[in-house]
Structures are given as structure tokens and as C-alpha cells.
Amino acid sequence: MKRIALSAFVLLTASTNARSSDWGCQVLLCLSNPAGPTAVAACVPPITKLWNALRKRHPDPFPTCDEAGDSFARPGYGSSYDPCPSGTSALAANTAAIQMTTSTYADLAKSNPAYFGTDLQPSTKAVLNSSPVVFGIGEGDGLDTTSESLPTKVCVRNELGSVVVPGATYEDGHILAKAFEQVVHLSAYASASYIDVFVNGKIHNRVRY
């Protein structure tokens, strides 16, 4: 049986392919669309059928597409957050982080090797104060999804080293943080029910329902 190659071209032509595929393959194609699972008119019926099946008191089995090979969709529950963007990873829970460029970190490390808040030069304080310290929550899975206010998930890339910055976390009025070249913030979704879509064995997108 010929395998379905899920590519950008296929996604753009989902309206045509969906008519000739079975329900599982229609669902996979529609869920893979970056514009949204019902962005293509032909996807409305199969996705509506999917939502109805999943929202039953005892959900129906999730549809599959044998022709898709290592491209597939997998439902999950318990996470109100999307996966971290490609190239970044979730900041460990309770770990403090601050964003700065590689050159800035190198300059500060050279002029203030101790990185102790009371010894920082005015220009250094300005740099640090312009990049607020944030705290990680890990992947964010398993948090109380009924909470009215879920924390922001923090994703980071390229750890540069440690830095001591002003803060109220410790008794001496400083915070030991890790400096990263990139810090990304992901807000929580109201729903903890999701479907992860994999294309060629790699995570492609996450759809909420």
C-alpha cells in the first residue's frame, strides 16, 4: 500500500486528498494543517466527527491512518501548554533565568567576575534590570488545570552561565540565575486536552480541543 507523504504541499491540497482518504487519514491531514484543523472546508465534517467522538463520556477509539507510516496523531490530556519551540527546551522547575546576548554576558563576566548585585556597575545594573528574571515550571504537565491562573511556561536556548542579580528570593537580596541567549514564554491554554501531530516521526504541531 502506498504511503502518504505529509508535506507542505499535501497540507495545502488537503481539500482534495481528504475526499479520497478514509476518516483516519482525513483527520491526520486536517490536524496537520498549520492554519487549523478546519481551515479547509472539506475538513469540517471529519473534524466535527472527531470532536464528537472524543467528547463522549466514553470516547471512541482515536482514528488511525495506516497509509501514513511514521506520520500520525496521538491524543493526550493533562498539559495546558504547547511543546517548546524547536531549538529550545523547558526551563527546569524553580530555576531562575535571565536573557542576554553572548557578547553582553562575556563583557559582564570580564568586568564583574563575582556577579554579585551590590558590586555591579550602573551600566551593568541597567542591562540586568532590562531583562527580568523568570522562573521555570518544567514542561508544565500535571499542573492543576482547574486553577484560574496558571503560570507561564519558560523555554530557553543556549545557556551562557550563571549570574547573580538583585532580587528578593534569598535573604541577602540576590538571585542566582542562569543566563540564556533566548528565553521564550508560553501562556497556558484553557483546555488540557490536546492532540499531538507527528510528521515523519517528529512533532509537527499540537491541536487543542
Secondary structure as UniProt FT lines:
FT   HELIX           8..12
FT   HELIX           14..20
FT   HELIX           23..31
FT   TURN            34..35
FT   TURN            37..38
FT   HELIX           41..43
FT   HELIX           44..54
FT   HELIX           66..68
FT   TURN            69..70
FT   STRAND          72..77
FT   TURN            86..87
FT   STRAND          89..90
FT   TURN            93..94
FT   STRAND          96..99
FT   HELIX           102..111
FT   TURN            113..114
FT   HELIX           117..119
FT   HELIX           122..129
FT   STRAND          134..135
FT   TURN            138..139
FT   TURN            141..142
FT   TURN            145..146
FT   STRAND          153..166
FT   TURN            171..172
FT   STRAND          174..186
FT   STRAND          193..199
FT   TURN            200..201
FT   STRAND          202..208
//
